[in-house]
């Protein structure tokens, strides 16, 4: 019998929850993983993705060596090259593009890497001099964060362990996207918390809810305004908190007076009496609101999260046990810090040259807009974008209007992609770089569902795979930017944990570093806003020229904004997250595909019957941009007017690197044209009209 050891690490497979994991090794080879029972996030549990970690590590489809394209884009003709040749080529081609056009003609594009991987790419872009750093922030998380900051000045987390009176999961399918949080919500409900779920999809949380509200996709801000109307008009708000700790209540009350439940009902498809019932539960503080990705994907995302923040304040649920509170951060370098990103290397005035700045977005928001970068690649407007470095994202599946995305990437003079697998996006690259997964690297992981930082430990090596940190550090030196990079990975990791006073090795041995609940951080000393209070009315937004109180704008291509299109496309399309898969990731993994082998579209039984569709039939789903095919699931719980499809699908088992990329790809159907969200430039990915038919 060989030598057996167990290594504690932190799972970093896609979701960012930061679950503790035990890796069992025999003679130094990983043979089994399990949840760490002593870890404060997951308490020994692993989701199906985490449990499949060794399948990811050992997959025969893993990229193992740098590759250089030798045939047409997408033809699958590759030549294995050394790391020196690959990185020298990347450095030379990016430099050529900068010299011929400008640094901004090179785009640095982040997918779902999460964590410090995003910081390393931003550091490279800033040192290189490009303002075009494209993330998914316009459609993920930043609307939530910025809505909170504009209202009460800090990022609040639900104090779920202290059993809020009401828990609201609004467009947040947490059992699929953050299993530990989903479990804690259900545990709090068992302890007596009321659970309100606002979601058109029949998620596990929705089925467990005390009240399940099913709005028309992307109409959520109208519902939130009506809820505020009820709370104000029925005097359900916390009078003491509002009087002592808020500004702008009178303006808010006048603003929401027209937005009655009767006004909202035809917009949201939610009966007025159900809006009233939901509002009354939301007013029972302390209450918490989990705002999810369902609200991130339309033009109202920022103002919806302003409204959600106002709801938290009206119920007196800020800064109190069982409400939404500030937490002290663990003693590690924050992932978005200027020290890591080196953002000052690109002057502020040049930040406004990035693609998308012409949309007049919030003056402190600096991400290049993905959909506008795609258009710049194709048109040269506002200037040529001719090269790109893509990290951890298959943008053929995660960017809107995928046919246009493919044309844009094919048009580039040079494209480098780093990833675990040969995705359809990587298939269009000139150079493909194989990335280490978390079992193959030392790293620091910041948990998303709790203020906690844990060590990631290397226990394996596949082929010649290298971490994003290692390859970007090397590339920075080859670009002549060595003064901004390190002599080794370990030096960078020591920098990450320096605030703790530990080296990385000491940090790895010490166990997770945690923050603490900070009750009453602002009730006595004031909130970290311009006024020192919760700003129901935002004077700063008014001064910047944005709506100081939330205003609902009907999203494009909806039944109300485009009734002519609705004649041809009578149903409304949305999507829901899939347990086990994260965006385009996971279809290569046998255990996950056995659980969920096909792309599924959920339809109301009556809607399906009228179209001649039975359970298990293949269904053609169409919008103005094209048609895809998914397999029917029938449900009595879905609104007859709503179609709930799945995104991220391609078929790695099929021959060819493009792997059926467009057959079931939801983003074939989505739009990337204006109007965009006023504040963050968000494209609308849910709520557009569609039609269905039984496939031939």
N, C-alpha and C positions, 0 to 999 in steps of 0.2 A: 504494500500500500504506500502511495506517495505521500509527500508532505502536504498537509492541508492547512490553509490559512484563511482568515476572513478579513476583508478590508472594508472599512466604513467609507462611503462616498455619498455624493448627492446626485440624484437623478437630474439630468438636463435634457431629457428627451422632449423637446418641443414646447411643453405647456408652460414651463417656468414656475410651477408650484413649489419646486425645491424640496421634494420628498427625500427623506433619508433612505439609503439603500445599503444592504450588506452584500458584498460580492464574495462568494466562496471560490477559492482557488485550490487546485490540486497541482502540485509541482509548478506553481506559478501561472497556471492556465485557468481562466475563469470557467467554471462549470455550472454555476447556479447563482441566481440573484433572489433576494427577498427584501421586503420592507424592514427598515430598522425600527424595532418596537420601542426604542428609547427616544425616537426623534419627535420633536414637538409639533411638526407639521402633519405627518401621516400616521404616526403611532403604529408602525408596522405594516400598514396597508400599501399596496401598489395597484395602480390602475392597469388595464390590459396593455397599455403602451409601455409602462415601466417594467412590467413582467416580461415583455418581449425584448428587453435590452440586449440579451445575448444573440437573439436572432438578428437584430440590427448589426451588432458587432461582426457576426460571422456570415452575414449574407453573401452569397456568391455574386450578387449584383453590386456589391460595394465597389466604388472606384478605389483603386489601389496605387496607381501610378499617374504622374502627369501625362496628359495627352495633347497632341497637336493635330489640328484638323488638316487633312491632306486632300479632301474631296470637297464637293459642294456642301454648303451649310445644310445640316439635317440629313445628309446622306449616310452618316454613320461610318465614315472612312477616317480612321485615326492612326496616328503613329505614336508609339510610346517614346517619351523623351525624358531626359534627366531633369531634376529640379533646377539645376543651373540653367539649362537651356530654356525651360519654361518661364522662370522668373526673369531671366535676362530678356526674353521676348516680350513679356508683359511690360517691363520697365521701358524698353526701347519704344514700343508702340504707343504707350501712354505719353511718353516724352515727345514723340514725333507729333502726336495730335496737339499737345499743348504748344509746341513750337510753331506749328502751322496755323493754328487757330487761336486758342487761348486755353488756360487751365479749365475754364468753365465748359469747354467742349468735351471734357471727360466727365462722365457721370459715375458716381459711386453709389451703388444701389443695394439696400439691405432688405432681406426677406425676414424669415421667422427665426433668425439666429438667437435673438434675445440675449440678455445679460451683457457681459463685457465684450463679447464678440462685436456688438454694434459699436462700442467705444473704440475698438482698434481700427475699424474701417473708417470711422469719422476722423480719427487722428491722422490716418494716412491721407484722407481727402484734404483735410485742413493744411497739413504740411505740404502737400502737393500744390495747394492754392486754389482748389475748386470749391465753389459755393454750391455745386450741385450734388448734395448728399440727399438721396431719396430714401425715405423710410415709409413704413405703413402708418405713420402717425396720424395722417389726415383721416384714416378710416378705422383706427384702433387706439383706444385708451386716451389719447391726448385730449379729446373733447371732454372726457370725464375729468381728467386732471385739471384742465384749464377752466372748466366750469366751476369746480370747487375753488380754485385759486382766485377767480374773479369775484366770488361771492363771499367766502370767509377766509381765504388766504392760506389754507393748508390742505394737504391731501389727507382726507379722513378715511379711516378704516372702521368697518362695523365691529363693535364690541360684542360679538355674538356669544361669547362664553357667559356673559351676564344677562342672557335671555331677554332681548328686547320684547316689548309688548307686541310689536308688529315687525315682521320681516317682509320686505318687498323685493322680489326678484323680477326686475324689469328688463326683458330682452336678454336675460342672463341664464344660459343653459349650463349651470355650474356643475352638474353631475357629469357632463361631458367634457367641459373645458378646464375644470379645476376640481378634481374629485374630492380632495380634502375639504374644500369649502362647501361642496354639495352635502357632504356627510354632516358637517357641523350645523348647517341650516336645518336639516331634517332632525338632528338631535335636539336643537333648540325648539323646534315645533313640538317634539315629544314632551318637552319640559313645560309647554304651555304657551309658547309664542304663537301668535296668529301669522299665517303665511298667505301673502297675496302674491300671485304670479301674473304678470302682464306679458303675454306671449301668444302669438297666433298658433304656435306649434305645440303638439301634445308631448311635452317633455316630462321626464319623471317628476320634476318639481311641480309642474303644472298639475299633474294627476294627484299629487299629494296636497295641493293647496286648499286652504279654507275658502278662498275666492280666486277663481281663475278668470281673468279678463283677456279677451281675444281681440285686440284692435286690428284694424286694417294695417298691413305692413307699411311702415314709415309715416304713420299718422300720430305717433306717440306724443309729440309735443302738444298737439291739440288736446289730447287726453290729460296731459299734465296740467295745462292751463285751466281746464275745466275742474280738475281736482283742487287746484289752488282757489278757484272761484268758490267752490263749496266750502272749503275750510275757512275762507275769509267771510263769506256771506252768512254762514251759520255760527260764526264766532267760535270755531273749534280750535283756534290757534292758541299757543301758550302765551298768554297776555304778558306775563312778567318777563319772559325771555324777549319777546318782540319789543316791549317798551324799553328794556334796559340794554339790549345787545344788538339791535338792528337799526338801520337807517333805510328810509324810503318806503315804509309800510303804506302810508297814505297814497303814494304814487302807485304802488303795486295794487292796492285795493281798487283804485279807479281804473287801472289798466285791465284787470281781469274781470271787471264787472260785466262786459258783454260776453265773456267766454263761459257761458252757462253749460250745464250738461246737455241741455236741449240744442245748443249751438254745436256742441262737439259730437253728438250722437250720429248725425248723417255723415260727418267727416270720418269718424273713427270706426263706425259700424258697431259701437258699444252702446247698449241701451242706456238712456239717461239715468234710470234708477240704479243700474250697476255702477255707473261712474260715481254716483252719490255714495253708494255702499263702500266702494274702494277708497274714496276720499276720507270717509269717516274712520276707516281703519288706519289709513296713513297718518291721520292726525293724532292717533293714540301713542304719544311718546312715552318712553323713548322708543323710537322707530329707526330702522335702518333701511337703506335702499341700495341694493346691488344693481347698478346700471351696467348692462353688458354690451356686447358687440352688436346686438340687434339695433341699438340706437346709434352706433358709430357710423353706420353705412348710408347716411343720407344727408341732405343739405341742412337739416335742422339739428345736426348732432351737437354742436356747441351750445345752442340755446336750449335744447332739451336738457342738457346737463346743468345749465344755469337753473332751469325750472326744478330739476331734481334737488339741487342744492338749496333752493328756496323752500321746498317742501320739508327738507330736514330741519331747516331753521324754524319754520312755522310750528312744527311739533315740539320745539324745544329739545331736540335730540342731539345737539352738538355739544361735545366736550363733557358728556355725562356718562356714567356707567350704563351699559345697555344701549347706548346710542352710537354716534359716530365720533371718533376721537382721534387725536394726534398720538402717534407713537414716536418714541425716540428711536433713532436709527442704529443699527449695529455699527460697531467701530471699524468700518472698512470704507474705502474710497467710494463715494457714490458713482454709479455707472454713468451718469450724465455730467460729471464734473468737468470744469474747464481744464483742470490738471490733466485729465485723461484725453479729452477731445482736442485740446489746443485750439479752441475755436477763435481765439484772439489773433491767430496767424492770418485769418482772412478778415480784413477790416469790415466794420459794420456796413459802410456804404457799399462794399462789394457784395455783402449778403443779399442786398436788394437787386443784384443782377441775376440771382438764381432763377431758373425756369419756374414759373408760377407766381413770382413776386408781382408780376403785372396784373394779377387778379386783385390786388389791394387787400391782402390778408392782414391778420393781426400783426402789428409792428414788431412783436417779440416772438414771432413764429418763423423759423428759418429753414424748414424742410422744403426741398424741391418737390413739386407735385408730380407724382408718378404719371398721371394721365397727360399732363402737359409735356413731360419729358418725351413720352412716346410720340406726341405730335411734333415736337421739335426735331426729333430724329428724322421724321418723314418730311418735314417742310422747311427746316432751317430757321423757323420763326420761334423765338425772337433772335436766335443765332444758331449756328450749326452745333449739334451734339453728335459727335462722330465716333466716340469710343466709350466703353462702359466696363466697369468691374462689378460683377454681381456676386453677392455673398449670401448663401443660404436661402435662396428663394427661387421657385419655379414660376416666373412671372407670366408665363403663358396660361397659368391657372389661377393666379392670385391678383392680377391686374384686370381691370374692366376692359371690355371690348377686345377680347383675346386675338381676334383676327388682325386687328390693327397693331396689337403688341407684337405679333409674330412678324408682320411686315416691317415694323420699326427695327427690331433686333436684327433682322436679315439685312437691313440697309446699312448697318454700321460698318465703318472701316475696320474696327477691331472690337472684339468682345472676349473677355475672360470671365469664367464662372468657377466658383469654388463650391463644392457640394459633396454630400456623401455618395450620391448615386448619379447615374447618367439620366437626369430628368430631360423632358422635352426642351426645356430652356437651355440646359447645358449642351444639348445636341446642336444648338445653333452657334456655339462658341468657336473661337479660334484656338483658345487654350483652355483646357479643363484641369482644375487643380483638386486633388483628392483631400478631403478634410477629415481629420480625426473626429470621432464621436467622443462623448464624455468619458467613456471607459478607457480611452487612449490618451488622456491628458491630465495634467495637474491644472487646477483652476479654482476660482472662487465663484460660488453660486449665491445670488441674492434671491430669496424666495419672494414670490409675488403676493401670496395670500397671508404673509406674516412678515414683520420686520426681523429677518433672520438671515445670516450669512453662514454658509457651510462650505467645507472643503470638498473639492472634486479631486479624486486621486487616480493616477494612471495605473491600470492593472493589465494592459494588453497593448499590442501594436499590430495593426493590419497593414501589410504591404509597406508602402512608403508614405502613408498618410501623415499629414502634419496639421497641427492646430491652426486656427485662424490667426492667433497671436504670433505663432512662430513664422508662418509664411508672410504675414503682413510686416512683421519686424524685419525679416530678410528683404522683402521687396522695398521697404523704406530705405534701407542701406543702398540697394542697387539703384534707386532713384536719386542718390546723392543727398538724402535727407537724414543721414545717420545721426546728426546732432539731436534729432527729435525721437530717437528710438533707443533701444537698449542693447547691451552686449549679450544678453541671454534672456530666455523666457523667465527664468527664476528672478531676475532683477525686476521685471515688470510685475510678477506676482508678489514680490516683497513690497512693491509700491502700493498694491491694492490693499494690503493688510497693515500698512504702516500706521494708520490711525489707532490701531489696537495696541501698538507697542510690541507686536510679535513679528517674527519672520514667518514666511509661508510655512516652513516646516513646523514651527511651533504652533501656528494656527491650525494646521492639519491635525496635530495631536491633541489640541485643546477641546475640540468639539465645536458645535455651532455657536456663533456669537449672536445674541438676541438683543433686540430693543425691548422697551418696556412701555406699558400703557401709561399715558400721561394725562390722567383725568384733571379737568379744571385748568388746563394749561393757559386758557385764554379768558375764562369767565371773569377772573379778577384783574388780570393785567391788560386785557384788550386783545382783540383779534388782529392778526398780521395783515391788515388791509389799510388803505389810505386813511379811512375814517376811524380805524380801531374797532369797528363794529362789523357785523354781518351786513353786507351791502345788497339788500334786496333790489334796490335801484343802483346800478353801477355808474357812477359819475365818470370813472375812467373810460368805460366803454363809450359813453356819450361823447367825451372829449375826443376819443379816437375816431368817432364817426360811425359807431356800430350801435345796434339796438341796446339801450341800457336796461330794458325789461324784455323778456322773451316774447318774440313775435313768430307766429306760425306761418310758414310759407309752404304751399302745396308743392310736393316734389314733382319733378318732370315726369312726363309719360305715365301719369296715373289716370285712373278713371275720371277724376275731377279736373285735372289740369289739361288733359288731352282726350276729350270725349270722342273725337273722331277716331283716334287709335283704338279706343275701347270698343268701338263697333266691330273692328276686325279682330281685336284681341280682348275677349270679354272677361278674362280672369286676371288675378293679381299674383305676381311671382315673388316669392321670398325663399330663404334657405335657412337651414338649421344645422348646428354643429353635430358631428358624428363622434360618439365615443370611440377611442382607439386611433382615429385618424386626426391629424392636425393639419388643416389646410391641404396641401398636396402631398403631405408626408404619410408613409405607412403602407401604401398599397403593395410594396415589395415584400411585406412580412407575412409568412404563411399563417401564423396563428391569428393575426388580425383579419386577413382575408377570409379565413374560415368563418369567423364571426360575422363578417360583413362583406360578402363576396362581390356584390353588385351595387352600382349607383341606384339610389332609390328616390322616387318622387312620391310624396304623400298627398292623396286626394280625398276629398269627401266622397263617401260611397255613392250618393245621388249624382254628383257631378261625373264620376267615373261611369256610372250606369248609363247616363244620358249620352256619353261618348262611346258606348260599347266597349268599355275597358273593364276587365276583370283583374282581381288581385294577381300579381305576378306577370301581367302583360307588359311588354315594352311600350313605352309612351313617347311620342314625339312632342317636345315642348318648344314653342317658337315665340320669338319676339321679332321686332323689325330688323334685327341684326343677323338672325340665323335660326337654326334648329339643332337641338341635341336630343339624345335618347336616353331615358332612364326607366327603371322597372317600377311598376305601380305597387304602392302600399295603400290600402283603403282604410279610412277611419271615419267614424261618425262624429268625431270631436273636432274636425277641421271645418272651418267656415266653407260653405259650398263655393264661394267666390275666390278661394285662396289655393294656390299651388305651392307646395313646400318641397323644393328640390335640394340636392346636395352639391356642394362645390368641391373643387380640388381633384376631380377624377381624371386619371389616365390609366393605362393598362401595361405596367412594366413587363408583364409576362409575354406580351406580343412581340413579334419580330420588328426590328428597326428601332432606332433611338427615339423616334417621335411617338411610338407606342400608343397609337390611337388617341392622340392628345386632344383631338377636337370632338370626338364622338359623344362624350357625355359631359363635356366641360361647360359648367354653368356660365363662365365668363365669356363664352361665345355670345351669350344672350344679353349681357349687361352693357350699359352705355358709359361712355367717357366724355361726352360732350357737355357744355354748359347747359343750364346754370349749375354752378358749384356752390358749396357752402360758403357763405360770405366771410366767415372768420378763418377757416382752415383750408378752404378750397376743396372740400370733400365732394367726390363724385357719388351719385346715388346708385347703390348696388342692390337695393331691395325696393319692392313696391311698384315696379313697373308692370305694365299690362302684358299679358301673354295669352296664348291659346294652347290647347292640347289636342292630340288625336291618337288613336291606337296606331301603333307602328305597323308597317307592312310586314 
